[in-house]
Amino acid sequence: MPKRILAGVVTSNQNEQTVTVSVERRYKHPLLQKTIRKSKKYRAHDEQNAFNVGDQVRIQECAPRSKTKRWEVIAS
């Protein structure tokens, strides 16, 4: 099964080798047909501490790195 890849914005890089990425999802409400924006935060592994707040990044699923990290940054 292929690994999921998501795109989002870095919202925090305070921890060593970890970034918090906010991923926004848009969909239409089934009844009202209004576009709804939902966002979710993922903690991703950043080996070189290369990414800063506000950077657009892509993250990919990986094996668990810690209690909360199941994603890794693959590109900017």
C-alpha positions, -999 to 999 in steps of 0.1 A, spaced: 0 0 0 14 34 -9 24 59 18 2 90 21 17 123 12 2 156 25 11 192 19 9 219 46 26 248 64 51 246 92 36 262 123 63 253 148 99 242 148 108 247 185 117 210 191 149 194 180 144 174 147 106 180 148 83 204 130 45 208 135 28 210 101 -8 223 97 -26 206 68 -58 222 55 -86 202 39 -115 217 19 -147 200 11 -183 209 3 -210 203 30 -233 175 17 -265 194 23 -257 231 23 -231 229 -5 -209 254 14 -171 250 12 -158 240 46 -121 244 57 -108 220 83 -72 218 94 -52 193 114 -17 194 129 8 167 123 42 163 140 69 154 114 105 144 116 130 170 102 165 154 104 186 186 97 163 212 113 160 227 78 125 241 79 112 273 96 78 286 105 58 295 74 75 271 50 54 251 26 63 214 30 52 179 20 51 151 46 50 114 42 39 86 65 66 66 81 71 41 109 67 56 144 97 77 153 84 86 188 52 87 208 37 115 186 57 114 153 45 91 125 54 115 96 86 127 80 93 158 59 102 149 23 103 182 4 97 219 7 
